[in-house]
Amino acid sequence: MTSGPVEREGGRQPNTKVFISYSRKDTAFADRLDAALKARGFEPLIDRTDIYAFEEWWKRVETLLGSADTVVFVLSPDAVRPGTVALKEVEFAASLNKRFAPVVWHRVDDKLIPEPLAKLNFIFFDDEMQFEQRVDQLAEALRTDIGWIRQHTDFGEQARRWAQAKGATGLLLRSPVLEEAERWIASRPPGAPTPTDQTQSFIRHSRQGATRRRNVLTGSLAAGLVLALALAGLAYWQRGAAVEQRSIAQQNEAQAKTERDNATRNFKLAQKTAESLVADIAEGLRDVQGMRAETVRKILETARMTFEQLAASASDDLSLQRSRAVMLDTFGNTYRTLGDLDAALRVYRDARAIFEHLVNIDRSNTQWQRDLSISYEYVGGVSEAQGKLDDALSAYRDSLAIIARLIEIEPSNSLWQRHISVSYNKVGSILVVQDKRDEALDAYRNSLAIRERLVAAEPNNADWQHDLLASYHNVGDVLEMQGKFDEALKVYQDAVAVAKRLAGADPGNTLWQRDLSVSYGNIGNMMKHQGKLDEAIEAYRNGIAINERLVAADRSNTEWQRDLSIFYNHVGEVLEAQGKLDDALKAYRDGISIRERLVAIDRNNAKWQRDLSYSDNKIGDVLVAQGKLDEALQVYTEAFAIVKRLAATNSNNTRWQRALALCHGNLAFNTQWKNELAWYEQQIDRLQGQRK
């Protein structure tokens, strides 16, 4: 299924919260500053005016200050008079180590300026003619290192709540947020406020708590496993002794049988306990952060060795052998979560060998058949992650063949039907990557046919409906790759119908809402390919409306932010094709504003950097068409700088080479980076020549 709106050639972060502190006599200026910052994507929190009647006003001010990323203090003689609320706000914000941004509305005596502000550079607004220029300067300063500052706000607020709760352990940070907090402290940018002692203590206590939990977890699980295995060994010895006693003393057969049955029961109980503990160890270690991979490996190998000793003592117990294989699959999942693909593949293959042995013993056991099918899927998943596509395809096909045989035995089993539909999709995904589009389409259509039958049999099953939607997208994507736009459009329209049903049934389900926006994006792409530009615009704008609601609901979701930027670019492309250059430029700039904020969050994210360079190029193309060569030159130069950085980071990444070629058809798919850079240099030289 398409993961989101796709930019065929080629994020908006949460709004920065700014608390504006000012004197009552400066209200008019503060309101104007508020409006100017809002227009630039900020979220001003004007103090005191956001307080309801009868509300405890200072508690409200404290809340606003606590949630603000930066405090903008409007300097004027009235604001720095002793005893003013504005100075009280400065004092409280300084206790939270908030970042200040002092702006001068009317000049004041330096001696009256509070110390937290006096040590900072000011931005002067005392020249009415330069108001907009000064706001731009302020906005740029507010965005600097805002990702780090926002985390300063978040962790500071959590630390304050923890302290108010007298150090309640339930409020301490846990993985992975704890590791994020530790990285945040270590990466403080120059000039950024130092985390408060309270915040540092909060993070330090969180680490101590995590260490204690980890030690208790691993110690108790390991001790429990040893005890359970010891009990199992004793119970098995008892069972053997009981059997021997029966053979020696037939006359006491009843007593021997009772003892044997008791011993067998004890053995099964100990076995079940051992299985449970092994699973707990594997699952527990998957969630433990900060532990070295080598330490995890040693714990798992020790658990495996002791459990296999138990299995060896009862090699004729087939249920115990299955438990051993299930244990290995669980360990494989843990290794994969930790990123150790080689270890995961090794234990997955060991588990598969056990399941194959069990199936060979009893081919009528459908549970073991399905176990073997899942084991093949695990092997295929790791092989795919390692880039071994032929191995992955072979494993997925082996899994599919087993499930197909099971369905022949029990055609009405809907869970097996769904399983084989997933297997067809896994096969199809590999074939797409291998550019075997006809074979991929066959696999995807096999999956689609199964899912259509499941939905027809059970129309109210939302899971079946969602599976059907994914299959429509898969089939449509391959048809689009093949240039069969009419067929793809029909499939995408079917997808929209399903997505509308799901989204309408549960408006609060953001996954289904996003699926609907993706479906609208696919419709828009097909309309654009067919030259139906008005219909394309309508579909894209339907997608934009959904994405704007999603972003408004969760401004921390960078994936939704990027989706929205892609939709803006799609709209810009259609408007550009219609010759509506001003409207196209606005759409492109709406998209690039999101992407600039995303890059500010994570400057090491190559995908977001690439998105930004794409937007620069689209804007540059429109500016050239408008004859605005100086502005075009500037954005092309910015795009060139991004490409140059990406090239230096990974000179062998041909995927980026193709992507960064953008919409310029004179560059081949595998153009080398040097040709990419040369093109930008030529473009810049050409514009400079035209400008002269």
C-alpha positions in Angstrom: 0.0 0.0 0.0 1.3 3.5 -0.8 2.7 4.9 2.4 1.7 8.5 1.8 1.3 11.1 -0.9 4.1 10.4 -3.4 6.1 13.1 -5.1 6.7 11.8 -8.5 9.7 14.0 -9.3 12.0 14.6 -7.0 7.2 19.0 6.8 5.7 21.4 8.9 6.7 21.2 12.5 4.6 22.2 15.5 4.2 26.0 15.7 6.8 27.7 17.9 5.0 28.9 21.0 6.1 32.5 22.0 5.0 34.2 25.2 4.8 38.0 24.7 5.4 39.9 27.9 4.6 43.6 27.9 3.3 46.5 29.8 -0.4 47.5 29.5 0.6 50.8 27.9 2.3 48.8 25.1 -0.7 46.7 24.2 -1.1 48.2 20.7 2.5 47.3 19.8 2.2 43.8 21.4 -1.0 43.1 19.4 0.7 44.2 16.2 3.7 42.0 17.0 1.4 39.1 17.8 -0.3 39.4 14.4 3.1 39.6 12.6 4.4 36.5 14.3 1.2 34.5 13.6 1.6 35.4 9.9 5.1 33.8 10.0 3.9 30.5 11.5 4.4 31.2 15.2 1.9 30.7 18.0 2.0 33.7 20.3 0.7 33.4 23.8 -0.3 37.0 24.9 -0.2 37.0 28.7 -3.2 38.1 30.8 -5.6 38.5 27.8 -5.9 34.7 27.6 -7.4 34.4 31.1 -11.0 33.7 31.8 -13.2 35.6 34.3 -12.6 34.4 37.9 -9.6 32.2 36.8 -6.5 32.4 39.1 -4.7 34.6 36.7 -1.1 34.1 37.9 -1.5 30.3 37.7 -2.6 30.7 34.2 0.4 32.9 33.4 2.7 30.3 34.9 1.1 27.7 32.7 1.5 29.8 29.6 5.2 30.5 30.5 5.8 26.9 31.1 4.5 25.8 27.7 6.3 28.6 25.8 9.4 27.9 23.8 10.6 31.5 24.0 9.6 34.6 26.0 9.6 37.8 23.9 9.9 40.8 26.3 8.8 44.2 25.0 11.2 46.7 26.6 9.8 50.1 27.4 10.0 52.4 30.4 6.6 51.2 31.7 7.6 47.5 31.3 10.7 47.8 33.6 9.1 49.9 36.3 9.7 48.1 39.7 6.8 45.9 40.7 5.2 45.4 37.3 3.7 42.1 36.3 6.0 42.0 33.3 9.1 41.9 35.6 7.4 39.2 37.7 7.0 37.2 34.5 10.7 37.6 33.7 11.6 36.3 37.1 9.4 33.2 36.8 10.6 32.5 33.3 14.2 32.8 34.4 13.6 30.2 37.1 12.6 27.8 34.3 15.7 28.7 32.3 13.5 29.9 29.4 15.0 31.4 26.3 14.4 35.2 26.2 14.1 37.4 23.1 14.1 41.0 24.2 12.8 43.6 21.7 13.1 47.3 22.3 9.9 49.3 21.7 11.0 52.4 23.6 14.6 52.8 24.8 15.2 52.5 28.6 18.0 53.1 31.0 20.3 50.1 30.9 20.4 50.0 34.7 16.7 49.2 34.8 16.9 46.2 32.5 16.5 42.8 34.4 19.8 40.8 34.5 18.4 37.8 32.4 17.7 40.3 29.6 20.6 42.7 29.9 23.2 40.1 28.9 21.4 39.4 25.6 21.4 41.2 22.2 18.3 43.2 21.5 16.2 43.7 18.4 15.1 47.3 18.0 11.6 48.2 16.9 11.9 51.9 17.6 11.9 52.7 13.9 8.4 52.4 12.5 9.6 52.1 8.9 11.6 49.0 9.7 8.9 47.0 11.5 8.5 44.2 9.0 12.2 43.8 8.6 12.7 43.6 12.4 9.9 41.0 12.7 11.7 38.9 10.0 14.9 39.2 12.0 13.0 38.2 15.2 11.4 35.2 13.4 14.8 34.0 12.2 16.2 34.2 15.7 13.2 32.4 17.2 13.6 29.5 14.7 17.3 29.1 15.5 17.8 25.8 17.4 14.1 25.7 18.0 14.1 21.9 18.0 16.4 21.9 21.0 14.5 24.7 22.7 11.2 22.9 22.3 12.6 19.9 24.0 13.9 22.2 26.7 10.3 23.3 27.2 8.9 19.8 27.2 11.4 18.2 29.5 11.3 21.2 31.8 7.5 20.9 32.1 7.8 17.2 32.9 10.4 17.9 35.5 8.3 20.5 37.1 5.3 18.1 37.4 7.6 15.4 38.8 9.0 17.8 41.4 5.4 19.0 42.4 4.5 15.3 42.8 7.4 15.0 45.3 9.5 12.8 43.0 6.8 10.3 42.1 8.5 7.4 40.2 5.5 7.0 38.0 6.3 10.3 36.3 10.0 9.4 35.5 11.0 9.1 31.9 11.2 5.6 30.3 12.8 4.3 27.2 13.0 5.5 24.4 12.1 9.1 25.7 14.8 8.8 28.4 17.6 8.2 25.8 16.2 11.1 23.8 16.4 13.3 26.9 20.0 12.3 27.6 21.0 13.0 24.0 19.2 16.4 24.3 21.3 17.4 27.3 24.5 16.3 25.6 23.7 18.3 22.4 23.0 21.7 23.9 23.8 24.3 21.2 26.0 27.3 21.9 24.0 30.1 23.5 21.0 27.9 24.4 19.8 28.1 28.0 21.2 25.5 30.4 18.7 22.9 31.6 17.7 23.7 35.2 19.0 21.7 38.1 15.4 20.4 38.5 15.4 19.1 34.9 18.9 17.5 35.2 17.9 15.8 38.5 14.7 14.6 36.8 16.6 13.0 33.9 19.3 11.6 36.3 16.7 9.9 38.5 14.9 8.6 35.4 18.1 6.8 34.3 18.7 5.4 37.8 15.1 4.1 37.8 15.6 2.5 34.4 18.8 0.8 35.5 17.0 -0.6 38.6 14.1 -1.9 36.5 16.5 -3.5 34.0 18.5 -5.3 36.7 15.4 -6.5 38.5 13.9 -7.7 35.1 17.0 -9.6 33.9 17.9 -11.0 37.4 14.4 -12.2 38.2 13.7 -13.7 34.8 17.1 -15.5 34.7 16.7 -16.8 38.2 13.2 -18.0 37.5 14.3 -19.7 34.4 17.1 -21.6 36.2 14.6 -22.7 38.9 12.0 -23.8 36.4 14.5 -25.8 34.4 15.8 -27.4 37.6 12.3 -28.4 38.6 11.7 -29.7 35.0 14.9 -31.8 35.3 13.8 -33.2 38.6 10.3 -33.9 37.4 11.7 -35.7 34.3 13.9 -37.8 36.5 10.9 -38.6 38.6 9.0 -39.7 35.6 11.9 -42.0 34.4 12.2 -43.5 37.9 8.4 -44.1 38.0 8.5 -45.9 34.6 11.5 -48.0 35.8 9.7 -48.8 39.0 6.6 -50.0 37.0 8.7 -52.4 34.9 10.4 -53.8 38.0 7.3 -54.1 40.2 4.3 -55.0 38.1 2.6 -56.1 41.3 2.5 -52.5 42.4 1.4 -51.2 39.0 -1.3 -48.9 40.3 1.1 -47.1 42.6 3.7 -46.8 39.9 1.1 -45.4 37.5 0.1 -42.8 40.0 3.6 -41.8 40.6 4.4 -41.7 36.9 1.3 -39.6 36.2 2.2 -37.2 39.0 5.8 -36.9 37.7 4.6 -36.3 34.1 2.2 -33.6 35.4 5.0 -32.0 37.3 7.2 -32.1 34.2 4.6 -30.5 32.0 4.0 -27.8 34.6 7.7 -27.1 34.8 8.0 -27.1 31.0 5.2 -24.6 30.7 6.8 -22.4 33.4 10.1 -22.5 31.6 8.5 -21.7 28.2 6.8 -18.7 29.8 10.0 -17.4 31.4 11.9 -17.8 28.1 9.3 -15.8 26.3 9.3 -13.2 29.1 13.1 -12.8 28.8 12.9 -12.4 25.0 10.1 -9.9 25.1 11.4 -8.0 28.1 14.8 -7.6 26.4 13.2 -6.2 23.3 12.0 -3.2 25.3 15.1 -2.6 27.4 17.0 0.4 26.0 20.6 1.3 26.8 21.7 -2.3 27.2 24.6 -3.4 25.0 23.6 -5.8 22.2 26.4 -8.2 23.3 24.9 -8.4 26.8 21.5 -9.2 25.3 23.0 -11.9 23.1 24.7 -13.6 26.1 21.4 -13.6 28.1 19.5 -15.1 25.2 22.1 -17.7 24.4 22.2 -18.8 28.0 18.5 -19.1 28.1 18.5 -21.0 24.8 21.2 -23.4 26.0 19.5 -24.3 29.2 16.1 -24.8 27.5 17.7 -27.0 24.8 19.1 -29.1 27.6 15.6 -29.7 28.8 14.4 -30.5 25.3 17.3 -32.9 24.8 16.2 -34.8 27.9 12.8 -35.4 26.3 13.6 -35.7 22.6 10.5 -37.8 22.1 8.3 -35.0 23.4 7.1 -33.3 20.2 5.2 -30.5 22.0 8.4 -29.6 23.8 10.3 -29.5 20.4 7.7 -27.1 19.0 8.1 -24.9 22.1 11.8 -24.9 21.4 11.2 -23.7 17.8 8.7 -21.0 19.1 11.4 -19.9 21.5 13.9 -19.5 18.7 11.4 -17.4 16.6 10.9 -15.2 19.7 14.6 -14.8 20.1 14.9 -14.0 16.4 12.3 -11.2 16.8 14.4 -9.8 19.6 17.6 -9.8 17.6 15.8 -8.1 14.7 14.5 -5.4 17.0 18.0 -4.8 18.2 19.3 -4.6 14.6 21.3 -7.8 14.6 20.0 -9.3 11.4 22.7 -12.0 11.1 21.8 -13.4 14.5 18.1 -13.1 13.8 18.5 -15.0 10.5 20.5 -17.7 12.2 17.9 -18.5 14.9 15.0 -18.2 12.4 16.7 -20.9 10.3 17.2 -23.1 13.4 13.5 -22.7 14.2 12.5 -23.5 10.6 14.6 -26.7 10.7 12.7 -27.9 13.8 9.3 -27.1 12.2 10.3 -29.0 9.1 11.2 -32.0 11.2 7.9 -31.9 13.0 5.9 -31.6 9.7 7.8 -34.6 8.3 6.8 -36.6 11.3 3.1 -35.7 11.0 1.9 -33.9 7.8 -1.7 -33.9 9.0 -0.9 -31.5 11.8 -2.1 -28.1 10.3 -0.8 -26.1 13.3 2.8 -27.3 12.5 2.2 -26.6 8.8 1.2 -23.0 9.6 4.1 -22.7 12.1 6.5 -23.6 9.2 4.8 -21.1 6.9 5.3 -18.3 9.4 8.9 -19.4 10.0 9.6 -19.1 6.2 8.1 -15.5 6.4 10.5 -14.6 9.2 13.5 -15.8 7.1 12.1 -13.9 4.1 11.7 -10.7 6.1 15.3 -10.7 7.4 16.6 -11.6 3.9 14.7 -8.7 2.5 16.0 -6.3 5.1 19.6 -7.5 4.2 18.9 -6.8 0.5 19.0 -10.5 -0.5 15.9 -10.2 -2.6 16.2 -13.6 -4.3 16.5 -15.4 -1.0 13.6 -13.4 0.4 11.4 -14.2 -2.7 12.2 -17.9 -2.4 11.2 -17.9 1.3 8.0 -16.0 0.8 7.0 -18.4 -2.0 7.7 -21.4 0.2 5.5 -19.9 2.8 2.7 -19.2 0.3 2.8 -22.8 -1.0 2.3 -24.2 2.5 -0.7 -21.9 3.2 -2.2 -22.8 -0.2 -2.1 -26.5 0.8 -3.8 -25.7 4.1 -6.6 -23.8 2.3 -7.2 -26.8 0.1 -7.8 -28.8 3.3 -10.1 -26.1 4.8 -11.2 -23.5 2.3 -13.6 -21.8 4.8 -10.8 -20.8 7.2 -10.8 -17.0 6.8 -7.6 -16.6 8.9 -5.7 -18.8 6.4 -7.3 -16.9 3.6 -6.1 -13.6 5.0 -2.6 -15.2 5.6 -2.2 -16.2 2.0 -3.3 -12.7 0.8 -0.5 -11.2 2.9 1.9 -13.8 1.4 0.9 -12.7 -2.1 1.6 -9.1 -1.2 5.0 -10.0 0.2 5.9 -11.7 -3.0 4.5 -8.8 -5.0 6.6 -6.3 -3.1 9.8 -8.1 -3.9 8.9 -8.4 -7.6 8.2 -4.7 -7.7 11.7 -3.9 -6.4 13.1 -6.3 -9.0 11.2 -4.4 -11.7 9.2 -7.6 -12.6 6.0 -5.6 -12.9 3.8 -8.1 -14.7 4.6 -10.8 -12.1 4.1 -8.3 -9.3 0.7 -7.4 -10.7 -0.4 -11.0 -10.8 0.6 -11.5 -7.2 -1.2 -8.3 -6.1 -4.3 -9.3 -8.0 -4.3 -12.7 -6.4 -4.3 -11.0 -3.0 -7.0 -8.6 -4.1 -9.3 -11.4 -5.3 -9.0 -13.1 -1.9 -9.7 -9.9 0.0 -12.7 -9.1 -2.1 -14.2 -12.5 -1.2 -13.5 -11.9 2.5 -15.2 -8.6 2.4 -18.2 -10.0 0.5 -18.6 -12.7 3.1 -18.2 -10.3 6.1 -19.0 -6.7 4.9 -18.8 -5.2 8.4 -15.3 -6.5 9.2 -13.2 -3.3 9.3 -10.0 -5.2 9.2 -11.0 -7.0 6.0 -12.0 -3.6 4.5 -8.6 -2.1 5.4 -6.8 -5.0 3.8 -8.9 -4.5 0.7 -7.9 -0.8 0.6 -4.2 -1.8 0.8 -4.7 -4.2 -2.1 -6.4 -1.6 -4.3 -3.4 0.7 -3.7 -0.9 -2.0 -4.5 -2.6 -3.0 -7.8 -3.1 0.7 -8.7 0.5 1.5 -8.1 1.8 -1.2 -10.4 -0.7 -0.2 -13.1 0.5 3.4 -12.8 4.1 2.2 -13.1 3.1 0.4 -16.3 1.6 3.6 -17.7 -2.0 2.1 -17.7 -3.5 5.2 -16.2 -7.1 4.4 -17.1 -7.0 1.1 -15.3 -5.1 2.6 -12.4 -7.7 5.4 -12.0 -10.5 2.8 -11.8 -8.7 0.9 -9.1 -7.9 4.1 -7.2 -11.5 5.1 -7.4 -12.5 1.8 -5.8 -9.9 2.5 -3.1 -11.5 5.9 -2.4 -14.9 4.3 -2.0 -13.5 1.9 0.7 -11.5 4.6 2.4 -14.6 6.8 2.6 -16.5 4.0 4.3 -13.8 3.4 6.8 -13.2 7.1 7.6 -16.9 7.7 7.9 -17.4 4.8 10.2 -14.7 6.0 12.6 -13.8 9.7 12.1 -11.4 9.6 15.0 -9.2 6.9 13.4 -6.3 9.0 12.0 -4.8 6.0 10.2 -8.0 5.7 8.1 -8.2 9.4 7.6 -4.7 9.4 6.2 -5.5 6.4 4.0 -8.3 8.5 2.5 -6.0 11.4 1.8 -3.5 9.0 0.1 -6.3 7.7 -2.0 -7.3 11.2 -3.1 -3.6 11.9 -3.9 -3.5 8.8 -6.2 -6.7 10.0 -8.0 -5.1 13.4 -8.5 -2.0 11.9 -10.0 -4.0 9.9 -12.5 -6.1 12.9 -13.5 -2.9 14.9 -13.9 -1.4 12.2 -16.2 -4.6 12.3 -18.3 -4.5 16.0 -18.6 -7.6 16.5 -16.5 -6.1 19.3 -14.5 -9.3 20.7 -12.9 -10.2 17.3 -11.6 -6.6 16.8 -10.4 -6.8 20.0 -8.4 -10.1 19.0 -6.8 -8.7 15.6 -5.7 -5.5 17.2 -4.3 -7.4 19.8 -2.4 -9.6 17.0 -0.8 -6.3 15.5 0.3 -5.1 18.8 1.7 -8.3 19.3 3.7 -7.8 16.0 5.4 -4.1 16.5 6.1 -4.7 20.0 7.5 -7.1 18.4 10.0 -4.6 15.7 10.9 -1.8 18.2 11.4 -4.0 20.5 13.5 -4.8 17.4 15.7 -1.1 16.5 16.2 1.5 19.0 15.3 4.3 16.7 16.4 3.6 14.2 13.6 6.3 15.0 11.0 5.0 12.3 8.6 1.7 14.1 8.3 3.5 17.4 8.0 5.5 16.0 5.0 2.3 14.6 3.5 0.8 18.1 3.5 3.9 19.6 1.9 3.7 17.0 -0.9 0.1 17.9 -1.6 0.9 21.6 -1.8 3.6 20.7 -4.4 1.2 18.6 -6.4 -1.3 21.6 -6.5 1.6 23.8 -7.5 2.5 21.6 -10.4 -1.0 21.5 -11.8 -1.4 25.3 -11.4 2.0 25.8 -13.2 0.8 23.5 -16.0 -2.3 25.7 -16.3 -0.2 28.8 -16.6 -1.3 30.2 -13.2 2.2 31.1 -12.1 1.3 33.3 -9.2 -1.0 30.7 -7.7 1.6 28.0 -8.4 4.3 30.0 -6.6 2.1 30.4 -3.6 1.4 26.7 -3.4 5.1 25.9 -3.7 5.9 28.3 -1.0 3.3 26.8 1.3 5.1 23.5 0.8 8.6 24.8 1.3 7.7 26.6 4.5 6.7 23.2 6.0 9.9 21.6 4.7 12.1 24.3 6.1 10.6 23.7 9.5 11.1 20.0 9.2 14.8 20.4 8.2 15.2 22.7 11.3 14.0 19.8 13.4 16.6 17.3 12.0 19.3 18.7 9.7 20.7 15.1 9.3 17.5 13.8 7.6 18.6 13.3 4.0 15.0 12.8 2.8 13.8 16.1 4.2 16.9 17.8 2.7 16.1 16.3 -0.6 12.5 17.5 -0.3 13.7 21.0 0.4 16.0 21.1 -2.7 13.1 19.9 -4.8 10.9 22.7 -3.6 13.7 25.2 -4.3 13.9 24.0 -7.8 10.1 24.2 -8.4 10.1 27.7 -7.1 13.1 28.6 -9.2 11.4 27.3 -12.3 8.4 29.5 -11.8 10.5 32.5 -11.0 12.4 32.0 -14.3 9.1 31.8 -16.1 8.1 35.1 -14.5 11.4 36.7 -15.5 12.5 37.1 -11.8 16.0 36.0 -12.5 17.6 37.3 -9.3 15.2 35.5 -7.1 15.5 32.4 -9.2 19.2 32.5 -8.9 19.0 32.6 -5.1 16.8 29.6 -4.8 18.7 27.6 -7.4 21.9 28.4 -5.4 20.2 27.1 -2.2 19.2 23.9 -3.9 22.7 23.5 -5.2 24.1 23.8 -1.7 21.8 21.1 -0.5 22.7 18.7 -3.3 26.4 19.4 -2.7 26.0 18.4 1.0 24.1 15.2 0.1 26.7 14.3 -2.5 29.5 14.7 0.1 27.5 12.6 2.6 26.9 9.6 0.3 28.5 9.8 -3.1 27.4 6.2 -4.0 23.6 6.7 -3.5 22.2 6.4 -7.0 18.7 6.7 -5.6 19.4 10.2 -4.4 21.1 10.9 -7.8 17.9 10.2 -9.6 15.7 11.9 -7.1 17.8 15.1 -7.1 17.6 15.3 -10.8 14.0 16.4 -10.2 12.1 17.3 -13.2 15.0 17.9 -15.6 14.7 15.3 -18.3 18.2 15.8 -19.7 19.7 13.9 -16.7 19.7 10.1 -17.0 18.6 7.8 -14.1 22.1 7.0 -13.0 23.8 10.3 -13.5 26.8 10.7 -11.3 26.9 13.3 -8.6 29.5 15.4 -10.5 27.0 15.7 -13.4 24.3 16.7 -10.9 26.5 19.4 -9.5 27.6 20.5 -12.9 24.0 21.0 -14.0 23.3 23.3 -11.0 26.5 25.3 -11.8 25.5 25.7 -15.4 22.0 26.8 -14.4 23.4 29.4 -12.0 25.9 30.6 -14.6 23.1 30.9 -17.2 21.0 33.0 -14.9 23.9 35.2 -13.9 24.6 35.8 -17.6 21.0 36.7 -18.3 20.9 39.1 -15.3 23.9 41.0 -16.7 
